[in-house]
Amino acid sequence: MKKIITLAAVVFAAMFSANSFAQIRWSATAGFGQATIAYKTNGVTVSGTDNGIYAGVLGEMPLEGVQNLGIEGGVIYSWFMDKKEGIKENIHLLNVPVKAKYSFPLSNDFGFFALAGPTLSLGLSATDKKDGQSLDLYDQNLKRFDIKLGIGAGVCFNDIIEFRLGYDWGLLNQSQNSNVTGHIHYLHIGLAYKF
């Protein structure tokens, strides 16, 4: 895990160094997200979904000598919520994706792109509320840190607006219970506006 965190730090340091900073193409992104939480115990898998929204900033830096290939990093805030059987759940996360991005421009006005790479995910807050009582899920059930591996694709219009679709698989067990394994996966659909 330390190696992955170190690698992410090196990539961001390279992106934000004085020489590379001028090459970064910034964008604001926002959209819909769906978290699927899958728990497995005694051979039985139970899953549920929370819907939510996300918003953040992305920076894309082209790789020198490789046409149409770049590295995209960012900082994205996600908020997932659900209400079942009188229990209101809220999960707030900070995600840091670092992905390779390959573009397929068909013209100056239209093109496709594909993404692949890891996302570091940090839980900021997770609560269940019922009848005025609040339960902190990070104190009771969930772990705060996760690494996800994801893919994505999209369409770019006029080199300004992107329609984006992606899926990230949670790689680390998120359950604090030794008899239960749990993974959280994300589906995200949204837009990005390039500056």
Beta strands, then each sheet from edge to edge (+ up, - down):
strand 1: 25-41
strand 2: 44-62
strand 3: 69-84
strand 4: 87-105
strand 5: 110-130
strand 6: 133-136
strand 7: 145-157
strand 8: 161-170
strand 9: 181-194
sheet 1: 6+ 5- 4+ 3- 2+ 1- 9+ 8- 7+
end
